[in-house]
Amino acid sequence: MSAAFETSPSPAPTLQARNVRKSFASGRIESTVLHDLTLDVRGGELTLIAGPSGCGKSTLLAILSGLQPADGGSVRALGHELSGLSLNELEHFRLQHTGFVFQGFNLFPALSALEQVELPLTYMGLGKGTARQRAIESLEEVGLGPRMQLRPAELSGGEKQRVAIARALAKRPELLFADEPTSALDAANGQIVIDILHRIARNHGTTVLCVSHDPRLVGHADRVLAMEDGRILSDHVPSVSPVIASEAKEPSA
């Protein structure tokens, strides 16, 4: 392993970026979105990348998760140098090791909550019985056990996002990426979602990386990276402990 990725003893980062750069061109104009970013993210924690819309945080998430290539620098995830993987290898890596939660839920209208969660497990090669059991357990973990036979049209916005979280959780990912997971939700459902993400990090040892411009989430994260204009301005632990959120009552419909 190169010196650029030497880590401190414990806990070792599961996700590392070194001097990551990204620019986008519009005609003859090139805009730099990320300026030589370096960061480490550890397992068992909910790390929040916070900042205003357009600051580059979603682009950073896409690069760290392997959905987009960087123009320069390096990303290492679970010991793999992402730039060294082929497109097929990247796809396999994301399927086997990562989960994603997006702002728009990305649910299929014709499928029940249970079927939504089972679907990616079949692509992973799991048997029908194992996939069904994992899906049920994940939906119960996010508080949707009694509603798993409902379709998206019968669920609230908060419940749809919990289905999306259960779908990611059922894969048992080592890395979970969430892009603006609360932006379409009211305050109460937003708090439920961020609390679930924190419990996943704590209870499963998952590396959870969330990007959001929602200031309400800051007190529920283990660590907050503040971004502006493509740069990380600060890296701190919130003054409000996320344990407060974890002690809230279980999610309700």
C-alpha positions as CSV (number, residue, x, y, z in Angstrom):
1,M,0.0,0.0,0.0
2,S,1.4,3.4,-1.0
3,A,2.4,6.0,1.6
4,A,-0.5,8.2,0.6
5,F,-2.9,5.7,2.2
6,E,-1.1,4.9,5.4
7,T,-3.5,5.1,8.3
8,S,-3.4,5.5,12.1
9,P,-3.8,2.4,14.2
10,S,-7.4,2.2,15.3
11,P,-10.0,2.6,14.0
12,A,-8.8,2.3,10.4
13,P,-10.7,4.4,7.8
14,T,-12.9,2.3,5.5
15,L,-13.2,5.1,3.0
16,Q,-10.3,7.4,2.0
17,A,-9.9,10.3,-0.5
18,R,-6.6,12.0,-1.3
19,N,-6.4,15.2,-3.3
20,V,-9.7,14.6,-5.2
21,R,-10.4,17.1,-7.9
22,K,-13.4,17.4,-10.2
23,S,-14.4,19.9,-12.9
24,F,-17.3,20.2,-15.4
25,A,-17.2,21.9,-18.7
26,S,-20.0,23.9,-20.3
27,G,-18.9,25.0,-23.8
28,R,-15.5,26.7,-23.3
29,I,-16.1,27.4,-19.6
30,E,-14.7,24.9,-17.1
31,S,-15.9,25.1,-13.5
32,T,-14.0,23.4,-10.7
33,V,-16.5,21.6,-8.4
34,L,-14.0,19.9,-6.0
35,H,-10.6,21.4,-5.0
36,D,-8.1,18.7,-3.9
37,L,-10.2,17.2,-1.2
38,T,-8.7,14.8,1.4
39,L,-10.7,13.0,4.0
40,D,-11.0,9.7,5.9
41,V,-14.3,8.1,6.9
42,R,-14.6,5.4,9.6
43,G,-16.9,2.5,10.0
44,G,-19.6,2.4,12.7
45,E,-20.1,6.2,12.4
46,L,-22.6,8.4,10.6
47,T,-20.6,11.1,8.9
48,L,-22.5,14.1,7.5
49,I,-21.2,16.2,4.7
50,A,-23.1,19.5,5.2
51,G,-23.3,22.6,3.0
52,P,-25.4,24.7,0.8
53,S,-26.8,23.5,-2.5
54,G,-24.2,23.6,-5.3
55,C,-21.2,23.3,-2.9
56,G,-20.1,20.0,-4.5
57,K,-21.2,17.6,-1.8
58,S,-23.3,15.4,-4.0
59,T,-20.5,15.2,-6.6
60,L,-18.1,14.2,-3.8
61,L,-20.5,11.5,-2.7
62,A,-20.8,10.2,-6.3
63,I,-17.0,10.0,-6.5
64,L,-16.5,8.3,-3.1
65,S,-19.1,5.7,-4.0
66,G,-17.6,5.0,-7.5
67,L,-20.6,6.4,-9.4
68,Q,-18.4,9.1,-11.0
69,P,-14.6,9.2,-11.7
70,A,-12.5,12.0,-10.3
71,D,-10.4,14.1,-12.6
72,G,-7.4,13.7,-10.2
73,G,-6.5,12.2,-6.8
74,S,-7.4,8.8,-5.4
75,V,-10.3,7.1,-3.6
76,R,-9.8,3.9,-1.7
77,A,-12.9,2.0,-0.4
78,L,-12.6,-1.1,1.8
79,G,-9.0,-1.4,0.6
80,H,-9.8,-1.1,-3.1
81,E,-8.4,1.7,-5.2
82,L,-11.5,2.6,-7.2
83,S,-9.6,4.1,-10.1
84,G,-7.9,0.7,-10.6
85,L,-11.2,-1.1,-11.1
86,S,-12.8,-1.7,-14.5
87,L,-16.4,-0.7,-15.1
88,N,-17.6,-4.3,-14.5
89,E,-15.5,-4.6,-11.3
90,L,-16.9,-1.3,-10.1
91,E,-20.4,-2.5,-10.7
92,H,-19.7,-5.7,-8.9
93,F,-18.1,-3.8,-6.0
94,R,-21.1,-1.5,-5.6
95,L,-23.6,-4.4,-5.8
96,Q,-21.8,-6.5,-3.1
97,H,-20.5,-3.8,-0.7
98,T,-22.5,-0.6,-1.0
99,G,-26.1,0.6,-0.4
100,F,-27.6,3.9,-1.7
101,V,-30.4,6.1,-0.4
102,F,-31.5,9.0,-2.6
103,Q,-33.8,12.0,-2.2
104,G,-36.4,10.6,-4.7
105,F,-36.9,7.2,-3.1
106,N,-36.5,5.4,-6.5
107,L,-39.3,2.9,-5.8
108,F,-41.2,0.9,-8.4
109,P,-45.0,1.8,-8.3
110,A,-46.2,-1.8,-9.0
111,L,-44.1,-3.5,-6.3
112,S,-45.0,-3.9,-2.6
113,A,-42.5,-2.7,0.0
114,L,-41.4,-6.3,0.5
115,E,-40.8,-6.8,-3.2
116,Q,-38.9,-3.5,-3.4
117,V,-36.4,-4.7,-0.8
118,E,-36.1,-8.3,-2.2
119,L,-35.3,-7.1,-5.7
120,P,-31.6,-6.2,-5.4
121,L,-31.0,-9.3,-3.3
122,T,-31.9,-11.5,-6.3
123,Y,-29.3,-9.6,-8.4
124,M,-26.8,-10.5,-5.6
125,G,-27.5,-14.2,-6.2
126,L,-29.4,-14.9,-2.9
127,G,-31.9,-17.7,-2.9
128,K,-35.6,-16.8,-2.7
129,G,-36.0,-17.8,0.9
130,T,-32.9,-16.0,2.1
131,A,-33.9,-12.9,0.2
132,R,-37.4,-12.9,1.7
133,Q,-36.1,-13.3,5.2
134,R,-33.5,-10.6,4.9
135,A,-36.2,-8.2,3.4
136,I,-38.6,-8.9,6.2
137,E,-35.9,-8.3,8.8
138,S,-34.8,-5.0,7.2
139,L,-38.4,-3.7,7.0
140,E,-39.0,-4.6,10.6
141,E,-35.8,-2.8,11.6
142,V,-37.0,0.4,10.1
143,G,-40.5,0.1,11.6
144,L,-42.4,-1.1,8.6
145,G,-43.2,-4.7,9.4
146,P,-47.0,-4.2,9.5
147,R,-46.9,-2.3,6.1
148,M,-44.6,-4.4,4.0
149,Q,-47.3,-5.5,1.6
150,L,-48.3,-2.0,0.7
151,R,-47.3,-0.3,-2.6
152,P,-45.7,3.2,-2.8
153,A,-49.0,4.9,-3.5
154,E,-50.3,3.6,-0.1
155,L,-47.3,4.9,1.9
156,S,-46.3,8.3,3.2
157,G,-43.2,10.1,2.1
158,G,-41.4,9.1,5.3
159,E,-42.4,5.5,4.9
160,K,-41.2,5.5,1.3
161,Q,-37.8,6.6,2.4
162,R,-37.7,4.0,5.1
163,V,-38.5,1.4,2.4
164,A,-35.5,2.7,0.4
165,I,-33.3,2.5,3.6
166,A,-34.5,-1.1,4.2
167,R,-33.7,-2.0,0.5
168,A,-30.1,-0.7,1.1
169,L,-29.9,-2.3,4.5
170,A,-31.0,-5.8,3.4
171,K,-27.8,-6.0,1.2
172,R,-25.8,-5.8,4.5
173,P,-23.5,-3.2,2.9
174,E,-20.2,-2.2,4.5
175,L,-20.7,1.3,2.9
176,L,-24.0,3.1,2.9
177,F,-24.4,6.4,1.0
178,A,-27.3,8.8,1.5
179,D,-27.8,11.8,-0.8
180,E,-30.2,14.4,0.7
181,P,-32.3,11.6,2.3
182,T,-34.5,14.1,4.3
183,S,-35.0,17.0,1.8
184,A,-38.4,15.8,0.7
185,L,-39.6,15.1,4.3
186,D,-41.1,17.1,7.1
187,A,-39.1,17.7,10.4
188,A,-40.6,14.6,12.2
189,N,-40.0,12.2,9.4
190,G,-36.6,13.7,8.7
191,Q,-35.5,13.0,12.2
192,I,-36.8,9.4,12.1
193,V,-34.7,8.8,8.9
194,I,-31.5,10.3,10.2
195,D,-32.0,8.3,13.5
196,I,-32.4,5.1,11.5
197,L,-29.2,5.8,9.6
198,H,-27.3,6.4,12.8
199,R,-28.6,3.2,14.3
200,I,-27.5,1.3,11.2
201,A,-23.9,2.7,11.6
202,R,-23.8,1.9,15.3
203,N,-25.6,-1.5,15.3
204,H,-24.1,-2.9,12.1
205,G,-20.7,-1.3,12.1
206,T,-21.6,0.2,8.7
207,T,-19.8,3.2,7.3
208,V,-22.7,5.7,6.7
209,L,-21.9,8.8,4.6
210,C,-24.7,11.3,4.2
211,V,-24.8,14.6,2.3
212,S,-27.4,17.2,3.1
213,H,-28.0,20.9,3.3
214,D,-30.5,20.3,6.1
215,P,-29.2,22.0,9.3
216,R,-31.5,19.8,11.4
217,L,-29.3,16.8,10.8
218,V,-26.2,18.2,12.3
219,G,-27.0,17.2,15.9
220,H,-27.7,13.6,14.8
221,A,-24.4,12.8,13.2
222,D,-21.2,11.5,14.8
223,R,-19.1,13.7,12.7
224,V,-19.8,16.7,10.5
225,L,-17.8,17.9,7.5
226,A,-18.8,21.4,6.4
227,M,-18.3,22.1,2.7
228,E,-18.4,25.3,0.7
229,D,-17.4,26.0,-2.9
230,G,-15.8,22.6,-3.3
231,R,-13.7,22.7,-0.2
232,I,-14.0,21.2,3.3
233,L,-14.0,24.1,5.7
234,S,-14.3,22.3,9.0
235,D,-14.4,18.8,10.5
236,H,-16.0,18.5,13.9
237,V,-18.1,16.4,16.3
238,P,-21.5,18.0,17.0
239,S,-22.2,19.4,20.4
240,V,-25.5,17.5,20.6
241,S,-24.9,13.8,21.0
242,P,-26.6,11.4,18.5
243,V,-27.5,9.2,21.5
244,I,-30.3,11.7,22.1
245,A,-31.8,10.7,18.7
246,S,-31.3,7.0,19.3
247,E,-33.3,7.2,22.5
248,A,-36.3,8.6,20.7
249,K,-39.3,6.3,20.3
250,E,-39.4,3.7,17.6
251,P,-40.6,4.9,14.1
252,S,-44.3,5.0,13.6
253,A,-46.3,5.1,10.4
